[in-house]
Amino acid sequence: MPRSIAIIAPGAMGSAVAGRLAEHGCKVLTSLQGRSVATQARAAASGMTAASDDEIAHADIILSIVPPGEAVALAEQLATVIISNSKKPIIVDCNAVNVETIRTIEDIVLSSGARLVDAAIIGVPPKPGSKGPTFHVSGEAAADVAVLGQLGLDLHVIQGPIGAASALKMSYAGINKGLTGLGAAMVLAATRAGAADALRDELAASAPNIHARLGTALPDMLPKAYRWVAEMREIAGFLGDDHPAAPVYEGFARLFEHIAADVQGDGTEAAQLVAFAESCRTKTAR
């Protein structure tokens, strides 16, 4: 078993994963430098131990769980510390980045002498009594983090190189979050035109699965919209500049950016999405 695992950073997913590992007797380190009081409290509640950069660099396994726009910078920060250490950790990049980005991270990590595992987290933060989320991992060192499966994480090894897990994440998120973005755009347009109730009723009658999905997906998306902006751009990059669908995901990035600003502002459109979702949960098919 690893003597210690570090998780950067103690956000909603990172702290929940730390809690699962701590339940299985693992010491979990994290960096709390410059973090808010709320973040420090969340880390403590999850059993995380505050550590210096040097202590984190000496962990056996380091899980990088940050917004996609911060993934490369974190790899560079870790590499700067690790390069002078005789002991080299395995870094598991769990971020929603495209294949080109994870290969850039691979170059940075390998330059420090550490090893990299590409990981895709699919599912919501772990909760007591639940199995998920699933960690799909790929790369030459993937088998070396199999111990995480003995520490409460649902670990699946993909037989593929660095980039395989990230490709899975991009594909899955492109479908899953793309459907939520499509639903949000059409619900807001229908609401502006006075057709929200008619749309809800038609979905209930002819597309009940979509009707049910929007009832939960729209309100769940609102507090996360700001984090989905960079992820949509990573998906556009995954498709490639010349791919005809890439502008679709650039459009979703702008949509989630708009929704996030509305959530932080007067919340008019957020309220419309919540109202539609609530009506989906209370209205049945005609």
Residue pairs with C-beta under 8 A, 6 or more apart in sequence:
1 26
1 147
1 150
1 151
2 26
2 59
2 60
2 61
2 147
3 27
3 60
4 26
4 27
4 28
4 29
4 58
4 59
4 60
5 21
5 26
5 27
5 28
5 29
5 59
5 60
5 61
5 62
5 63
5 151
6 28
6 29
6 30
6 51
6 55
6 56
6 59
6 61
6 62
6 63
6 89
7 14
7 15
7 17
7 18
7 21
7 28
7 29
7 30
7 48
7 62
7 63
7 65
8 14
8 30
8 31
8 56
8 62
8 63
8 64
8 65
8 66
8 74
8 78
9 30
9 31
9 35
9 39
9 65
9 66
10 18
10 30
10 32
10 35
10 39
10 42
10 43
10 46
10 48
11 39
11 65
11 66
12 125
13 65
13 121
13 125
14 30
14 63
14 65
14 66
15 42
15 43
15 45
15 46
15 48
15 125
16 46
16 125
16 126
16 127
17 63
17 65
17 125
17 126
17 153
18 28
18 30
18 43
18 46
18 47
18 48
19 45
19 46
19 47
19 126
20 126
20 151
20 152
20 153
21 28
21 148
21 151
21 152
21 153
22 28
22 46
22 47
22 48
23 47
23 152
24 150
24 151
24 152
25 151
26 151
27 49
28 46
28 47
28 48
28 49
29 48
29 49
29 50
29 51
29 55
29 56
29 59
30 43
30 48
30 49
30 50
30 51
30 56
31 50
31 51
31 52
31 53
31 56
32 39
32 40
32 43
32 50
35 43
40 50
43 50
53 77
53 81
54 81
56 62
56 78
56 81
57 78
57 81
57 82
57 85
57 89
58 85
58 87
58 89
59 89
60 89
60 90
61 89
61 90
61 91
61 92
61 145
61 147
61 148
62 78
62 89
62 90
62 91
62 92
63 92
63 94
63 119
64 71
64 74
64 75
64 78
64 91
64 92
64 93
64 94
64 95
65 94
65 95
65 121
66 74
66 95
67 95
67 227
67 230
68 95
68 96
68 97
68 101
68 230
68 231
68 234
69 230
70 95
71 93
71 95
71 97
71 101
71 105
72 101
72 104
72 105
72 108
75 91
75 93
75 105
75 108
75 109
76 108
78 91
78 109
78 112
78 114
79 108
79 109
79 111
79 112
79 114
80 112
82 88
82 89
82 112
82 113
82 114
83 111
83 112
83 113
88 112
88 113
88 114
88 115
89 114
89 115
90 114
90 115
90 116
90 117
90 141
90 144
90 145
91 109
91 114
91 115
91 116
91 117
92 116
92 117
92 119
92 137
92 145
93 102
93 105
93 109
93 116
93 117
93 118
93 119
94 119
94 120
94 121
94 135
96 120
96 169
96 170
96 173
96 230
96 231
96 234
97 105
97 166
97 234
98 166
98 170
98 234
98 235
98 237
98 238
99 163
99 166
99 167
99 170
99 238
100 237
100 238
101 166
101 234
101 237
102 118
102 162
102 163
102 166
103 162
103 163
105 116
106 116
106 118
106 139
106 162
109 115
109 116
110 116
115 140
115 141
115 144
116 139
116 141
116 162
117 137
117 138
117 139
117 141
117 142
117 144
117 145
118 137
118 138
118 139
118 142
118 162
118 163
118 164
118 165
118 166
119 135
119 136
119 137
119 138
119 165
120 135
120 136
120 137
120 165
120 166
120 168
120 169
120 172
121 133
121 134
121 135
121 169
122 132
122 133
122 134
122 136
122 168
122 169
122 172
123 132
123 133
123 134
124 132
124 133
125 133
126 132
126 133
126 152
126 153
131 154
132 154
133 154
134 154
134 155
134 156
135 148
135 153
135 154
135 155
135 156
136 156
136 157
136 158
136 165
136 168
136 169
137 145
137 155
137 156
137 157
137 158
137 165
138 157
138 158
138 159
138 160
138 161
138 162
138 163
138 164
138 165
139 161
139 162
139 164
139 165
140 161
140 162
142 157
142 158
143 157
145 155
146 155
146 157
148 155
149 155
158 164
158 165
158 168
166 238
167 238
170 234
170 235
170 238
171 238
173 231
173 235
174 235
174 238
174 249
177 221
177 228
177 231
177 232
177 252
178 235
178 248
178 249
178 252
179 213
179 217
180 217
180 218
180 221
181 228
181 232
181 252
181 255
181 256
183 210
183 213
183 214
183 217
183 218
184 218
184 221
184 255
184 259
184 273
185 255
186 199
187 196
187 199
187 214
187 218
187 272
187 273
187 276
188 269
188 272
188 273
190 196
190 198
190 199
191 272
191 276
196 272
196 275
196 276
196 279
197 279
200 211
200 276
200 279
200 280
200 283
201 283
201 285
201 286
203 210
203 211
203 214
203 280
204 211
204 280
204 283
204 284
204 285
204 286
205 285
205 286
208 285
211 280
211 285
212 280
214 276
214 277
214 280
215 277
215 278
215 280
215 281
216 277
216 281
217 277
218 273
218 274
218 276
218 277
219 273
219 274
219 277
221 228
221 256
221 259
221 273
222 259
222 263
222 270
222 273
222 274
223 263
225 256
225 257
225 259
225 260
225 263
226 256
226 257
226 260
226 263
228 252
228 253
228 256
229 253
229 256
229 257
229 260
230 253
232 249
232 250
232 252
232 253
232 256
233 249
233 250
233 253
235 249
235 252
236 246
236 247
236 248
236 249
236 250
236 253
237 246
239 245
239 246
239 249
240 246
258 269
259 269
259 270
259 273
262 268
262 269
262 270
263 270
